[in-house]
Amino acid sequence: MDLILWRHADAGNPLDDAVLDLQRPLSPKGARHAARIAEWLQRALPERTRVLVSPALRCQQTAKALGRKFRTVEAIAPDAGPAAVLAAARWPESSEPVLVVGHQPTLGLVASLLLAGTPQPWSVKKGAVWWLRSRDREGGAPVVLHAVLGPDGL
């Protein structure tokens, strides 16, 4: 199974009020970065990829840049835990690739849990994609890092 973690693009400074924070839009820079990464993802993602998106406006706008259907999932809102993200993605049993558009620190915790075996405060840059692949090979790592891409790297 492929699990692609896409952190929302730049939305400016976070707000203390959780309700207002959910309504923060992408900045102009964030919109450009989301479009840049979306263009790469369109070429790289299989057609059958499920796209799961946090209800936060900045995540919704990031996902819309991809131009594909997506499903809003409350379980991956800000402050979600790694277990909630993995359950929503049906990791590692899903028969199709899953793209999750979400938040820090959750995405970094998911990546570290899958790659290092324990949740650690790894940083996923705004707008960046981490592509993880579960492998069923004897003697090999059960999860490998397939790709990491930031919006400045394109």
N, C-alpha and C positions, 0 to 999 in steps of 0.2 A: 504494500500500500504506500502511496505517496501522500504526504501531509505537507502542504505548503502554507507557511505562516507569513502573512503580510501585515506588517504594522501600518496603521493608518499614516498618511502623510502629514506634514506639518500643519498644525492648527493654531499656532501661537501658544501663549502661556496658559497652563491649566487654571481652572477656577476652583475656588473652595466650595462653592455651592454645587452639589452633585446634580441637581436638576438642570441648572444652567450649563454645567459642564457637558451634559449630554447633547446640548444644542450648539456647541462650538463648531463653526464651519472650518473647512480647510482655508489656509491662507493662499494668496495667489501663488507663492512658491510651492506650497503643498499641492495645489491643483496641477501645476506643471510636473512635479515629481510623480504624482499618481498617474498622470497620462503617460509619462516616460516608462514607468514600470509596467503599466497595463499593456503597452505596446509589446514589450518583451514577453509578458505572460501570454498574450494572445497567440504568439508564435510557438510558445513552449508547452502550454497546457493542452492535455488531451481534451477533445470536445466533451467527453462525458464527465468532466470534473464538476463535483458539487461545490458550490460557493456558499459559505456560511459567514454571516456578517453581524457584528455587534450592532445594537440599536443606536449607538452614538452617531450623530450627524456626520462627524468627520470620517467615520468608517463607512457609512453609507455612501458618501461622496467619493471616497477612495475606490470602493467597489464599483460604483457607476462608471468610473473611467474605463473599466474593463469591457463594458458593453455586453455583459452576459446576464442571464437571469441569476438571481441570488435569493437566499432565504435569510431573513433577519432572525437571529437567535438570541433571546434574552440571556441565556446561560453564558454567553461570551461577552457580556457587557463589561465596562471597566470594573476592576477589582475581582473579576472571576478567578477561580483557582484553576490550576492546570488540569485537575481531574474533570472539571466541567467542560473544558475545551476538548479534551480527549474523548469524553462520552458523547458530546455533540457530533464529533467527527467520526465516531464509531471506530476509533483506533484500537488495534491494528486490523480489525476484521472487515472494514469496508471494502467492497469489491471495486470501487472507483476512487480516483484521486480526490482529495478534499483540499480546498483552499479556504483558510480561515483568515478573515480580515478583522484584526483585533488590536489589543492594547499592550503596552508595557505596564507593569512588569510581567504580566501573565505569559506573553509569548516567549520571553526569555526563560521563564520557569519551565514552560513546556519543552523548549529545545534542550535545556540542561537535563531535565528529567529523562528524556528519551536518549540523549547522547552520552550522558555521564552517569545516569542511574539515580540521580538525586536532584531535587529542585535547588537551583542556585541562582543568584541574582545576575544572570547574564543579560547583557544589553542588546536589544534589537533596535537599530537606528530607525528613526522616523522614515517611513516610506520603504523600508527594506523588506526583502523577501528571503526567508530561509526555507529551503526545500529539503525535506527529510524523507528518507525511503526506508521502509521496513524490509528486511531481507530474511529469508529463511534458508540460510546456508550453514552447514555444519562447520563449526570452528571459526566462523566469521562473526563480525559485529552484527547484532540483531537490527541495529539502526545505523544508517550512514547519512552523512551530510552530502547531499547531491549537488546543491548550489547555494551560494549566498550572493545576493545582489543588492546594492544600494542605488538610490536614484542618481547619485553623483557619478556612478561608475558606468553609465551608459553614454 
